[in-house]
Each structure stands twice: as structure tokens, then as C-alpha cells.
Amino acid sequence: MKRPSWLTTLVDKGAAAHSAANPQILAELVSLGIVSIKTAGIRRSIVVAKSEQLCKWLDARYPDHGTVTDAAHVREGNIVRSGGSKVGSSAHAVLSFQFKWFGKEDDLWTQMTRTHGVAAVLTDRLADFTLPARWWLLTIENWEPFFRTDYFGAPVPVMAAYLGGNAPGSVMQALKTFSTPPELILHFGDYDWEGLYIFQRLQKMMPQARLYIPDNIEALFRQFGKRSLIDKQKRKALFDEKNDHCLPVIRLIEQHNAGLEQEIVGLPEWTHISS
């Protein structure tokens, strides 16, 4: 059975329009306490209350670990139209999780990173991924900075994970399944509304995640800030404007009426991950 599109939106964004929902399915989810209905003025929306239980319910109701063909075509079309991957974030229930591993020289993933430049596993295999007791996670929004990462020599193994823009919900959910959770998590992304929202989605899955903000970010905004980056962006309904990690960047976006591309900012050092 094909999963309704409004349920996919619910998984990916944490909320969906009440008008799009199937009344019988919605009533079941509400009775189970998996979702709740919120009202703002005349607008009603469905909000996820228990994301893990929602995923389990979906897996039981709509078992499918292959390609969702129609959604894949929609995603391809969205990317062509938008010129990026921040729209149409759902195409597969299981995806490739690309990363680099900077650990001991005799470690399989370290060797793969040195030899092939990148390593990967499927998102449904992350729970079986063997990890050391201590390791750090750096999530990266865009390809160029991810490609340049090199944390060989860090005192603790570092995984640099490529999110590929606004990562699909299946990727975000998979990050919670590591058998050994990371000791520290740092996110490096674009400094615009979309980039901050991606961080907040990550933070919902991994509350200990921190946002990397370089010391010279004010000067970078003055010199390289671009209004075009935020002209067509809208703050999502679930965007938290009071998020402590995001507040410094929110103020700069509003002050300069501009965003800042991740590629302008230098990669964080391993000391930034540890601090």
C-alpha cells in the first residue's frame, strides 16, 4: 500500500496541514498519542508528538523498503526546477548515508576514507554500525565543505557526515539509531533560513547538537552576505525563532537582510567540535 503524501510530509517536516489528512487515519494517530492537532486562528495543523512511534506505525502500516517511484520523479523535478536539493526531500525509505571516518589507521572505515575518499552505508544499517566508545560527529549540509574535510590527527575519532541539503526524514531518523551515540555533535551549514531550519530538524533528533558559528561571522556577513539567498525563503511554521543556538545568526540575517553561504566560511577545526 502506498503511503499518503501528507504522512510523508508529517515525517519529513514534523507537521502537516489538517485539511490534507485522511480523517480515519488522523483519528487513529490522535488516539494513539502519536500526533496532536494545533489551532492558530483559522489554521489547523497536525504536529508530531512522538516521532519514533510514528515511524514504527508507518513501517507496520506501509511496509516498503524500496524506491517510492512517484516520489522519486517528484524529487527529480523539484531539484531541476529549484536548482538544489532543499525541495522534495522524500524519495526513498532507505537511502545512502555518506560519510568520512577519521580514526585509527587500522580501522576499516578510516582505510576506506583514505583509499576511496568517502565511505557509505544504507540508513537502515546504521543501527548495526560498530563504533568506538568515544567519537565525535560533524554534520555538513553541502558537498563542497564535506569534500574538503580532513580530521586525521584529531584526538578522538571524527565522523563527517554529508546531509545533502535538507536531508530526508529517513536520514534524520537514522541518525538516532547509532549503537553508540556520539559524544559531541556539531552542525555546519548555510547561514540562512533554510540552513537554520535544517539544523533545528537535526537538533530534534539529536538534542545535544550544536551549531557551528565562526568567531568572524559578523565580518563575513558584512563582506559576503547575499540578499538573494533569503529572497525566496520563508521561515517554516515549526521554525523556532528563540532557539539559543540560532539566535546570533537570526539577528545577523535580520540586520543585513541577507544570508551567508556555508562555502564562504572555513571548515571548523576539530577543536571547535570539542569545545
MARDREN-101539 format. One record per residue (C-alpha): y, x, z; chain; residue in three letters. Coordinates in nm, 2 decimals, padded with zeros to 4 digits. Each point is the difference from the previous one (the first is absolute). Example, Ala and Ser with C-alpha at 12.3 -4.5 7.8 and 13.67 -1.06 7.14 Angstrom:
+--------+--------+--------+--------+--------+
:     yy :     xx :     zz : chaine : residu :
+--------+--------+--------+--------+--------+
: -00.45 :  01.23 :  00.78 :      A :    ALA :
:  00.34 :  00.14 : -00.07 :      A :    SER :
+--------+--------+--------+--------+--------+
END
This chain:
+--------+--------+--------+--------+--------+
:     yy :     xx :     zz : chaine : residu :
+--------+--------+--------+--------+--------+
:  00.00 :  00.00 :  00.00 :      A :    MET :
:  00.34 :  00.13 : -00.10 :      A :    LYS :
:  00.25 :  00.06 :  00.29 :      A :    ARG :
:  00.31 : -00.22 : -00.03 :      A :    PRO :
:  00.31 :  00.21 : -00.08 :      A :    SER :
:  00.19 : -00.13 :  00.31 :      A :    TRP :
: -00.27 :  00.16 :  00.22 :      A :    LEU :
:  00.04 :  00.33 : -00.18 :      A :    THR :
:  00.37 : -00.02 :  00.06 :      A :    THR :
: -00.07 : -00.07 :  00.37 :      A :    LEU :
: -00.21 :  00.31 :  00.03 :      A :    VAL :
:  00.23 :  00.23 : -00.19 :      A :    ASP :
:  00.34 : -00.12 :  00.15 :      A :    LYS :
: -00.10 : -00.16 :  00.32 :      A :    GLY :
:  00.16 : -00.33 : -00.09 :      A :    ALA :
: -00.01 : -00.26 : -00.28 :      A :    ALA :
:  00.19 : -00.31 : -00.10 :      A :    ALA :
: -00.14 : -00.32 :  00.18 :      A :    HIS :
:  00.04 : -00.19 : -00.33 :      A :    SER :
: -00.24 :  00.23 : -00.18 :      A :    ALA :
: -00.29 : -00.05 :  00.25 :      A :    ALA :
: -00.31 : -00.22 : -00.03 :      A :    ASN :
:  00.04 : -00.25 :  00.29 :      A :    PRO :
: -00.37 :  00.01 :  00.10 :      A :    GLN :
: -00.03 :  00.38 :  00.00 :      A :    ILE :
:  00.33 :  00.03 :  00.19 :      A :    LEU :
: -00.11 : -00.25 :  00.26 :      A :    ALA :
: -00.32 :  00.20 :  00.06 :      A :    GLU :
:  00.19 :  00.33 :  00.03 :      A :    LEU :
:  00.25 : -00.16 :  00.24 :      A :    VAL :
: -00.28 : -00.15 :  00.22 :      A :    SER :
: -00.16 :  00.35 :  00.02 :      A :    LEU :
:  00.33 :  00.15 :  00.11 :      A :    GLY :
:  00.00 :  00.24 : -00.30 :      A :    ILE :
:  00.33 : -00.12 : -00.13 :      A :    VAL :
:  00.30 : -00.20 :  00.13 :      A :    SER :
:  00.27 : -00.20 : -00.17 :      A :    ILE :
:  00.36 :  00.09 :  00.05 :      A :    LYS :
:  00.30 : -00.21 : -00.09 :      A :    THR :
:  00.35 :  00.13 : -00.08 :      A :    ALA :
:  00.24 : -00.28 : -00.10 :      A :    GLY :
: -00.18 : -00.19 : -00.27 :      A :    ILE :
: -00.22 :  00.29 : -00.09 :      A :    ARG :
: -00.36 :  00.02 :  00.13 :      A :    ARG :
: -00.22 :  00.31 : -00.03 :      A :    SER :
: -00.34 :  00.10 :  00.10 :      A :    ILE :
: -00.02 :  00.32 :  00.21 :      A :    VAL :
: -00.30 :  00.21 :  00.08 :      A :    VAL :
: -00.08 :  00.00 :  00.37 :      A :    ALA :
: -00.33 :  00.20 :  00.00 :      A :    LYS :
: -00.02 :  00.22 : -00.31 :      A :    SER :
: -00.34 :  00.15 :  00.08 :      A :    GLU :
: -00.16 : -00.35 :  00.05 :      A :    GLN :
:  00.17 : -00.11 : -00.33 :      A :    LEU :
: -00.17 :  00.28 : -00.19 :      A :    CYS :
: -00.34 : -00.08 :  00.16 :      A :    LYS :
:  00.05 : -00.37 : -00.08 :      A :    TRP :
:  00.09 :  00.08 : -00.37 :      A :    LEU :
: -00.30 :  00.23 : -00.04 :      A :    ASP :
: -00.23 : -00.28 :  00.12 :      A :    ALA :
:  00.16 : -00.27 : -00.20 :      A :    ARG :
:  00.07 :  00.20 : -00.32 :      A :    TYR :
: -00.25 :  00.28 : -00.01 :      A :    PRO :
:  00.10 :  00.23 : -00.29 :      A :    ASP :
:  00.02 :  00.38 : -00.01 :      A :    HIS :
:  00.07 :  00.04 : -00.36 :      A :    GLY :
:  00.30 : -00.03 : -00.23 :      A :    THR :
:  00.20 : -00.32 :  00.01 :      A :    VAL :
:  00.05 : -00.02 : -00.37 :      A :    THR :
:  00.29 : -00.23 : -00.02 :      A :    ASP :
:  00.19 :  00.17 :  00.28 :      A :    ALA :
: -00.06 :  00.33 : -00.17 :      A :    ALA :
:  00.17 : -00.12 : -00.32 :      A :    HIS :
:  00.29 : -00.15 :  00.21 :      A :    VAL :
:  00.04 :  00.34 :  00.17 :      A :    ARG :
:  00.00 :  00.19 : -00.33 :      A :    GLU :
:  00.26 : -00.24 : -00.14 :      A :    GLY :
:  00.22 :  00.03 :  00.31 :      A :    ASN :
: -00.01 :  00.38 : -00.02 :      A :    ILE :
:  00.10 :  00.00 : -00.36 :      A :    VAL :
:  00.28 : -00.25 :  00.06 :      A :    ARG :
:  00.14 :  00.17 :  00.32 :      A :    SER :
: -00.06 :  00.36 : -00.10 :      A :    GLY :
: -00.18 :  00.06 :  00.33 :      A :    GLY :
: -00.27 : -00.11 :  00.24 :      A :    SER :
:  00.20 : -00.18 :  00.26 :      A :    LYS :
: -00.08 : -00.33 : -00.15 :      A :    VAL :
: -00.34 : -00.15 : -00.04 :      A :    GLY :
: -00.18 :  00.18 :  00.28 :      A :    SER :
: -00.33 : -00.18 : -00.02 :      A :    SER :
: -00.26 :  00.08 : -00.27 :      A :    ALA :
: -00.32 :  00.11 :  00.18 :      A :    HIS :
: -00.18 : -00.08 :  00.33 :      A :    ALA :
: -00.11 :  00.37 :  00.01 :      A :    VAL :
:  00.22 :  00.28 : -00.12 :      A :    LEU :
:  00.01 :  00.37 : -00.03 :      A :    SER :
:  00.17 :  00.17 :  00.30 :      A :    PHE :
:  00.14 :  00.33 : -00.12 :      A :    GLN :
:  00.09 :  00.28 :  00.25 :      A :    PHE :
:  00.02 :  00.37 :  00.06 :      A :    LYS :
: -00.17 :  00.15 :  00.30 :      A :    TRP :
:  00.13 :  00.32 :  00.16 :      A :    PHE :
: -00.25 :  00.11 :  00.25 :      A :    GLY :
: -00.26 :  00.27 :  00.07 :      A :    LYS :
: -00.10 :  00.21 : -00.30 :      A :    GLU :
: -00.37 : -00.10 :  00.02 :      A :    ASP :
:  00.09 : -00.37 :  00.01 :      A :    ASP :
: -00.12 : -00.20 : -00.31 :      A :    LEU :
:  00.33 : -00.18 : -00.04 :      A :    TRP :
:  00.20 :  00.32 :  00.04 :      A :    THR :
: -00.21 :  00.16 : -00.27 :      A :    GLN :
:  00.04 : -00.30 : -00.23 :      A :    MET :
:  00.38 :  00.01 :  00.05 :      A :    THR :
:  00.01 :  00.37 : -00.08 :      A :    ARG :
: -00.23 : -00.03 : -00.30 :      A :    THR :
:  00.11 : -00.33 : -00.16 :      A :    HIS :
:  00.34 : -00.05 :  00.15 :      A :    GLY :
: -00.08 : -00.34 :  00.15 :      A :    VAL :
: -00.29 : -00.19 :  00.17 :      A :    ALA :
: -00.08 : -00.37 :  00.00 :      A :    ALA :
: -00.23 : -00.26 :  00.15 :      A :    VAL :
: -00.02 : -00.37 : -00.04 :      A :    LEU :
:  00.18 : -00.21 :  00.26 :      A :    THR :
: -00.32 : -00.17 :  00.11 :      A :    ASP :
: -00.14 :  00.34 :  00.09 :      A :    ARG :
:  00.28 :  00.12 :  00.23 :      A :    LEU :
: -00.18 : -00.13 :  00.30 :      A :    ALA :
: -00.28 :  00.25 : -00.07 :      A :    ASP :
:  00.23 :  00.29 : -00.06 :      A :    PHE :
: -00.08 :  00.29 :  00.24 :      A :    THR :
:  00.31 :  00.12 :  00.17 :      A :    LEU :
:  00.07 :  00.26 :  00.28 :      A :    PRO :
:  00.11 : -00.11 :  00.34 :      A :    ALA :
:  00.36 :  00.11 : -00.07 :      A :    ARG :
:  00.17 : -00.05 : -00.33 :      A :    TRP :
:  00.34 : -00.11 : -00.14 :      A :    TRP :
:  00.08 : -00.25 : -00.27 :      A :    LEU :
:  00.30 :  00.02 : -00.24 :      A :    LEU :
:  00.03 : -00.30 : -00.23 :      A :    THR :
:  00.21 :  00.05 : -00.32 :      A :    ILE :
:  00.14 : -00.28 : -00.21 :      A :    GLU :
:  00.04 :  00.17 : -00.34 :      A :    ASN :
: -00.20 :  00.24 : -00.21 :      A :    TRP :
:  00.24 :  00.30 : -00.05 :      A :    GLU :
:  00.03 :  00.08 :  00.37 :      A :    PRO :
: -00.37 : -00.06 :  00.06 :      A :    PHE :
: -00.08 :  00.24 : -00.29 :      A :    PHE :
:  00.21 :  00.28 :  00.17 :      A :    ARG :
: -00.15 : -00.03 :  00.35 :      A :    THR :
: -00.15 :  00.31 :  00.15 :      A :    ASP :
: -00.08 :  00.01 :  00.37 :      A :    TYR :
: -00.25 :  00.28 :  00.01 :      A :    PHE :
:  00.08 :  00.20 :  00.31 :      A :    GLY :
:  00.08 : -00.30 :  00.22 :      A :    ALA :
: -00.15 :  00.03 :  00.35 :      A :    PRO :
: -00.17 : -00.34 : -00.03 :      A :    VAL :
: -00.17 : -00.14 : -00.32 :      A :    PRO :
:  00.24 : -00.21 : -00.21 :      A :    VAL :
: -00.08 : -00.28 : -00.24 :      A :    MET :
:  00.27 : -00.07 : -00.25 :      A :    ALA :
: -00.08 : -00.35 : -00.13 :      A :    ALA :
:  00.15 : -00.14 : -00.33 :      A :    TYR :
:  00.10 : -00.37 :  00.03 :      A :    LEU :
:  00.11 : -00.04 : -00.36 :      A :    GLY :
:  00.31 : -00.21 :  00.07 :      A :    GLY :
: -00.04 : -00.33 :  00.18 :      A :    ASN :
: -00.37 :  00.05 :  00.09 :      A :    ALA :
: -00.23 : -00.30 : -00.04 :      A :    PRO :
: -00.11 : -00.18 :  00.32 :      A :    GLY :
: -00.35 :  00.14 : -00.04 :      A :    SER :
:  00.13 :  00.35 :  00.03 :      A :    VAL :
:  00.22 : -00.08 :  00.30 :      A :    MET :
: -00.30 : -00.17 :  00.17 :      A :    GLN :
: -00.23 :  00.29 : -00.08 :      A :    ALA :
:  00.24 :  00.24 :  00.19 :      A :    LEU :
: -00.10 : -00.18 :  00.32 :      A :    LYS :
: -00.37 :  00.08 : -00.05 :      A :    THR :
: -00.01 :  00.38 :  00.06 :      A :    PHE :
: -00.28 :  00.07 :  00.24 :      A :    SER :
:  00.23 :  00.25 :  00.17 :      A :    THR :
:  00.36 : -00.12 : -00.01 :      A :    PRO :
:  00.27 :  00.26 : -00.08 :      A :    PRO :
:  00.17 :  00.16 :  00.30 :      A :    GLU :
:  00.34 : -00.02 : -00.18 :      A :    LEU :
:  00.13 : -00.20 : -00.30 :      A :    ILE :
:  00.31 :  00.07 : -00.20 :      A :    LEU :
:  00.11 : -00.20 : -00.31 :      A :    HIS :
:  00.21 :  00.15 : -00.28 :      A :    PHE :
:  00.14 : -00.25 : -00.26 :      A :    GLY :
:  00.31 : -00.12 : -00.18 :      A :    ASP :
:  00.31 : -00.07 :  00.21 :      A :    TYR :
:  00.07 : -00.35 : -00.14 :      A :    ASP :
: -00.10 : -00.36 :  00.09 :      A :    TRP :
: -00.33 :  00.03 : -00.17 :      A :    GLU :
: -00.08 :  00.33 :  00.15 :      A :    GLY :
:  00.08 : -00.11 :  00.35 :      A :    LEU :
: -00.21 : -00.31 : -00.05 :      A :    TYR :
: -00.30 :  00.21 : -00.10 :      A :    ILE :
:  00.04 :  00.19 :  00.32 :      A :    PHE :
:  00.02 : -00.32 :  00.20 :      A :    GLN :
: -00.32 : -00.12 : -00.16 :      A :    ARG :
: -00.17 :  00.33 :  00.09 :      A :    LEU :
:  00.14 : -00.03 :  00.36 :      A :    GLN :
: -00.16 : -00.34 :  00.04 :      A :    LYS :
: -00.34 :  00.15 : -00.08 :      A :    MET :
:  00.07 :  00.32 :  00.20 :      A :    MET :
:  00.26 : -00.06 :  00.26 :      A :    PRO :
:  00.03 :  00.37 :  00.09 :      A :    GLN :
:  00.13 :  00.08 : -00.34 :      A :    ALA :
:  00.35 :  00.17 : -00.02 :      A :    ARG :
:  00.24 :  00.01 : -00.29 :      A :    LEU :
:  00.11 :  00.35 : -00.12 :      A :    TYR :
:  00.38 :  00.03 :  00.00 :      A :    ILE :
:  00.13 :  00.35 : -00.08 :      A :    PRO :
:  00.29 :  00.14 :  00.20 :      A :    ASP :
:  00.23 :  00.01 : -00.30 :      A :    ASN :
: -00.06 : -00.35 : -00.12 :      A :    ILE :
:  00.36 : -00.10 :  00.04 :      A :    GLU :
:  00.11 :  00.28 : -00.24 :      A :    ALA :
: -00.27 : -00.09 : -00.24 :      A :    LEU :
:  00.11 : -00.36 : -00.01 :      A :    PHE :
:  00.36 :  00.11 : -00.07 :      A :    ARG :
: -00.10 :  00.23 : -00.28 :      A :    GLN :
: -00.30 : -00.17 : -00.16 :      A :    PHE :
:  00.00 : -00.36 :  00.11 :      A :    GLY :
: -00.04 : -00.24 : -00.29 :      A :    LYS :
:  00.11 : -00.36 :  00.00 :      A :    ARG :
: -00.24 : -00.08 : -00.28 :      A :    SER :
: -00.29 :  00.05 :  00.24 :      A :    LEU :
:  00.08 : -00.30 :  00.20 :      A :    ILE :
:  00.19 : -00.22 : -00.25 :      A :    ASP :
: -00.32 : -00.20 : -00.08 :      A :    LYS :
: -00.17 :  00.03 :  00.33 :      A :    GLN :
:  00.00 : -00.27 :  00.26 :      A :    LYS :
: -00.09 :  00.03 :  00.36 :      A :    ARG :
: -00.34 : -00.17 :  00.06 :      A :    LYS :
: -00.02 : -00.30 :  00.22 :      A :    ALA :
: -00.21 :  00.20 :  00.25 :      A :    LEU :
:  00.22 :  00.31 : -00.01 :      A :    PHE :
:  00.10 :  00.10 :  00.36 :      A :    ASP :
:  00.37 :  00.09 : -00.01 :      A :    GLU :
: -00.03 :  00.11 :  00.37 :      A :    LYS :
: -00.28 :  00.25 : -00.05 :      A :    ASN :
:  00.09 :  00.31 :  00.20 :      A :    ASP :
: -00.14 :  00.24 : -00.26 :      A :    HIS :
:  00.18 : -00.17 : -00.29 :      A :    CYS :
:  00.34 : -00.06 :  00.16 :      A :    LEU :
:  00.15 :  00.34 : -00.09 :      A :    PRO :
: -00.09 : -00.05 : -00.36 :      A :    VAL :
:  00.11 : -00.36 : -00.01 :      A :    ILE :
:  00.34 :  00.10 :  00.12 :      A :    ARG :
:  00.03 :  00.26 : -00.27 :      A :    LEU :
: -00.11 : -00.24 : -00.27 :      A :    ILE :
:  00.26 : -00.25 :  00.11 :      A :    GLU :
:  00.27 :  00.26 :  00.05 :      A :    GLN :
: -00.05 :  00.16 : -00.35 :      A :    HIS :
: -00.13 : -00.32 : -00.17 :      A :    ASN :
: -00.26 :  00.23 : -00.15 :      A :    ALA :
: -00.36 :  00.12 :  00.04 :      A :    GLY :
: -00.14 :  00.35 : -00.01 :      A :    LEU :
: -00.31 :  00.10 : -00.20 :      A :    GLU :
: -00.28 :  00.18 :  00.19 :      A :    GLN :
: -00.01 :  00.27 : -00.26 :      A :    GLU :
:  00.35 :  00.12 :  00.10 :      A :    ILE :
: -00.12 :  00.07 :  00.35 :      A :    VAL :
: -00.20 :  00.31 :  00.08 :      A :    GLY :
: -00.36 : -00.05 :  00.12 :      A :    LEU :
: -00.03 : -00.01 :  00.38 :      A :    PRO :
: -00.14 :  00.31 :  00.16 :      A :    GLU :
: -00.31 : -00.02 :  00.22 :      A :    TRP :
:  00.24 :  00.04 :  00.29 :      A :    THR :
:  00.16 : -00.33 : -00.09 :      A :    HIS :
: -00.34 : -00.17 :  00.02 :      A :    ILE :
: -00.07 :  00.15 :  00.35 :      A :    SER :
:  00.35 : -00.07 :  00.14 :      A :    SER :
+--------+--------+--------+--------+--------+
END
